[in-house]
Amino acid sequence: MTITAKDERALLARVPTGLFIGGKWRDASDGGTFNVEDPSTGEVLLKIADATPADGEAALAAAAAAQRDWARTAPRFRAEILRTAFEAVTARADDFALLMTLEMGKPLAEARGEVAYGAEFLRWFSEETARIAGRFSTAPDGNSRLLVTKRPVGPCLFITPWNFPLAMATRKIAPAIAAGCTMVLKPAGLTPLTALLFAEVLQESGLPAGVLNVVQTTSPGAVTGPLIKDARLRKLSFTGSTGVGRRLIKDAADQVLRVSMELGGNAPFLVFEDADIDKAVDGAMLAKMRNGGEACTAANRILVHESVAEEFTAKLIDRMGAHTVARGTEPASKIGPLVDEGTRTKVHELVTDALDVGATLALGGQSVDGLGYFYEPTVLTNVPPHARIMHEEVFGPVAPIATFATEAEAIQLANDTEFGLVAYAFTRDLYRGFRLSEELEVGMFGLNTGIVSNPAAPFGGVKQSGIGREGGLEGIDEYLETRYVGIADPFGDA
C-alpha cells in the first residue's frame, strides 16, 4: 500500500491536539502549544497543547475524584472496556501504524507490528481483570480466620518514552484499568500523538471520565514534579533512562510511592561455537535492528566465540548492509530515521570512540546526508572491552562485535555491566542454555531467539535496569495492594 501526502494529512486532521482531563479535551491553561515534528524530514506534523503545572494538577485532581467510584466498578465492566478498546485499536491498526511512523520514524511494517503487540496488552489484561483474587484460611492456631484481599493502589502517574508510543502506553494503562486504578499519563514530547489518539479510543470504548488523563508537555519536570510530591498520588511508573529513573525514585521516596521502573539496558548477545550460525544471524537482526536499534531490549554487545566469529560477522554484515535506509512510509524502508539529532549525535560519538580505541569499522559508520536524522547500518569488529559502546546504551543501528574463548569468559563479559534487562544466547547445548539462564544477571533471557517481549510474560530487569514487571500474571500485581482482615474464631463461644 502506497502512502500519499493526502493520506498523511487526512490522518493528522483526525488526531486530537488538546489535553485530555476529566473526560474532556481542552487547551493548556495558558494557551501554550508546541510542535510535533517528522524526524525523517524535520517538518511540523501538528501543533498541540503544551501542559502547564496547573494542568498537571487538574489532571491529578480528576484522577483522584474518579478513583473511589472506579475502584468499585465490576471487574467484568472494566474487562469489557479493555476488550472493546482492543478491538477498536485493531480495527484502526493502519491509522495507529501510520501515525507512529510519522512522529517516531519507524518503518510501517514495524509500526504495524507494534500495533499488534500494543493491542495485545488490552486483550491480555481484559482476560485477567476477573481473575484478581485473594484467599481465606484458618490461622495455624485455629483461633481466627485469615482473609486476604486485593484492592487498587490508587491514582497513578505514568511517564512513557518515545520509542514505542503505543505499546509503552498500553502496557501501563491496561493493567491499571484492570486493577481499578485511575491515572495521569505524561507521554514523551517527541511522540505524543499516538497517546492522544489512544486516549480518544479509550473514551469511545466507554472509559469513564477522569480514569485516564493525558498531559503532554515540553516542561516534564515542572508538570510531573508536583504530582510526585502530592499525597493523592499513590503510584509512579516510568520507562526511560536509568539516570532519570534514579532521580524519580528519590523524588518518590518522600511520599513512599509504589514505583515501577523500566530503565536502561546493555543486552549481551552470545553466540557459542555450537550455534546454528544462520539462526544466530537471524536472531541478531531481530535483537539488534528492531526499531532501528532504538529499544532497551536491543542487542548492545554481540559476543561471539572466536571459532565462529568470522563466519557470523560476514553474514551479519551482508544482512545489515542490505537494509534500505529511508523514510518509514517508503515501501522499501527497513531502517527509518533516529528520533532526533541528539540521538544521532550520541550514536556517532559512540562509534567514533570505539574506532579511536582500536575497533575496526566493517560497515557504515556515518550519518546519511539530507533531510532527517538517518544513520547508516554499522558493524564494528574487534571492539575492545573498555570502549564506551560496550558500557553505554547505543540507541541506533550499530552492532559492536567482540569475541570470547570459553563459556566462563562469555558469562563474565555479559555480566560486566550495571544493567540487567535482557540477554540472548544461541547454542545447541541444552545444558549450557540452562546454565546461562541461571548465571546471567538479567530479568529476561532469550535462548535461541532474538525476541523476548510478550504481553503474557513479565517484562523487566534487575540491577540498574529497573524495579517491577509489566505484562504477564505479574503485571497486574503492580497496581494492587494487599489487605489482610483478621476474623475472630466463629466457634469461639460454641
Stockholm file with secondary structure:
# STOCKHOLM 1.0

chainA/1-494         MTITAKDERALLARVPTGLFIGGKWRDASDGGTFNVEDPSTGEVLLKIADATPADGEAALAAAAAAQRDWARTAPRFRAEILRTAFEAVTARADDFALLMTLEMGKPLAEARGEVAYGAEFLRWFSEETARIAGRFSTAPDGNSRLLVTKRPVGPCLFITPWNFPLAMATRKIAPAIAAGCTMVLKPAGLTPLTALLFAEVLQESGLPAGVLNVVQTTSPGAVTGPLIKDARLRKLSFTGSTGVGRRLIKDAADQVLRVSMELGGNAPFLVFEDADIDKAVDGAMLAKMRNGGEACTAANRILVHESVAEEFTAKLIDRMGAHTVARGTEPASKIGPLVDEGTRTKVHELVTDALDVGATLALGGQSVDGLGYFYEPTVLTNVPPHARIMHEEVFGPVAPIATFATEAEAIQLANDTEFGLVAYAFTRDLYRGFRLSEELEVGMFGLNTGIVSNPAAPFGGVKQSGIGREGGLEGIDEYLETRYVGIADPFGDA
#=GR chainA/1-494 SS CCCCHHHHHHHHTTSCCSEEETTEEECCTTCCEEEEECTTTCCEEEEEECCCHHHHHHHHHHHHHHHHHHHTSCHHHHHHHHHHHHHHHHHTHHHHHHHHHHHHCCCHHHHHHHHHHHHHHHHHHHHHGGGCCCEEEECTTSSEEEEEEEEECCCEEEECCSSSTTHHHHHHHHHHHHHTCCEEEECCTTSCHHHHHHHHHHHHTTCCTTSEEECCCSCHHHHHHHHHTCTTCCEEEEESCHHHHHHHHHHHHTTTCEEEEECCCCEEEEECTTSCHHHHHHHHHHHHHGGGGCSTTSEEEEEEETTTHHHHHHHHHHHHHTCCBCCTTSTTCSBCCCSSHHHHHHHHHHHHHHHHTTCEEEECCSBCSSSSCCBCCEEEESCCTTSGGGTSCCCSSEEEEEEESSHHHHHHHHHCSSEESEEEEECSCHHHHHHHHHHSCCSEEEESCSCCCCTTSCBCCEETTEESCBSHHHHGGGGEEEEEEEEECTTTTC
#=GC SS_cons         CCCCHHHHHHHHTTSCCSEEETTEEECCTTCCEEEEECTTTCCEEEEEECCCHHHHHHHHHHHHHHHHHHHTSCHHHHHHHHHHHHHHHHHTHHHHHHHHHHHHCCCHHHHHHHHHHHHHHHHHHHHHGGGCCCEEEECTTSSEEEEEEEEECCCEEEECCSSSTTHHHHHHHHHHHHHTCCEEEECCTTSCHHHHHHHHHHHHTTCCTTSEEECCCSCHHHHHHHHHTCTTCCEEEEESCHHHHHHHHHHHHTTTCEEEEECCCCEEEEECTTSCHHHHHHHHHHHHHGGGGCSTTSEEEEEEETTTHHHHHHHHHHHHHTCCBCCTTSTTCSBCCCSSHHHHHHHHHHHHHHHHTTCEEEECCSBCSSSSCCBCCEEEESCCTTSGGGTSCCCSSEEEEEEESSHHHHHHHHHCSSEESEEEEECSCHHHHHHHHHHSCCSEEEESCSCCCCTTSCBCCEETTEESCBSHHHHGGGGEEEEEEEEECTTTTC
//
